[in-house]
Every structure is written in structure tokens, then in C-alpha cells.
Amino acid sequence: MRIEAAGKPQGCKLIRVSAEIRDDRIVYISIRGDFFACPEERFDAVEEALVGTPVSTLAESFDSLITLNNMETFGISGAGLAEVFNEALTAGAQGAGH
């Protein structure tokens, strides 16, 4: 399943997510938006490391990877990312049922 989503969860800036999901795991993800990550060059490594992550652990995995990569983020959190992601999944599942 392919998802494209954008949202502004509480406490976050605008988050845009493009992803491919297969067997409830992330096989591709791109995260963009109005947030900041420092150092920003490590953010691509975080996206790459999320490949293979179960959808249900996206928030925790994102937060852990930010910590492991010694990064700071402003305007994005694992919970906010998961909220945008899960809203898109729910909308996609409802659309698939029609």
C-alpha cells in the first residue's frame, strides 16, 4: 500500500510523509515538512533505518533513531509522525473497502 499524507499534529510543525507499506512493514519512507533536524545530514540515515520497521512501532523507532544518531529535532516527534502516518493508513483502508 502506498500512502501520501500531510498533517500538523499537536506540538509539531507540518509533516509530509510518503511511504510504501508491505506486510505491515515500511519498505520505503520519505519524511519532509516544516520541521528541523540537526544535524540535518543525518536525517536521511534515519529514514533509511526505518525501512523494515513494523508500522505499529514507528513512533518509538523514530525517536530511538533520532537519539542513536545524536540528533535534535524541532517541530517533529515520533508520536506526531505516527499520527500523520496512521491517519493516512486509516483513510487508505477505508478507501480500499469501498
C-alpha positions, 0 to 999 in steps of 0.5 A, a space after each residue: 500500500 502506498 500512502 501520501 499524507 500531510 498533517 500538523 499534529 499537536 506540538 509539531 510543525 507540518 509533516 509530509 510523509 510518503 511511504 510504501 507499506 508491505 506486510 505491515 512493514 515500511 519498505 520505503 519512507 520519505 519524511 519532509 515538512 516544516 520541521 528541523 533536524 540537526 544535524 540535518 545530514 543525518 536525517 536521511 540515515 534515519 529514514 533509511 533505518 526505518 525501512 523494515 520497521 513494523 508500522 505499529 512501532 514507528 513512533 518509538 523507532 523514530 525517536 530511538 533513531 533520532 537519539 542513536 544518531 545524536 540528533 535534535 529535532 524541532 517541530 517533529 516527534 515520533 508520536 506526531 509522525 505516527 499520527 500523520 502516518 496512521 491517519 493516512 493508513 486509516 483513510 487508505 483502508 477505508 478507501 480500499 473497502 469501498 
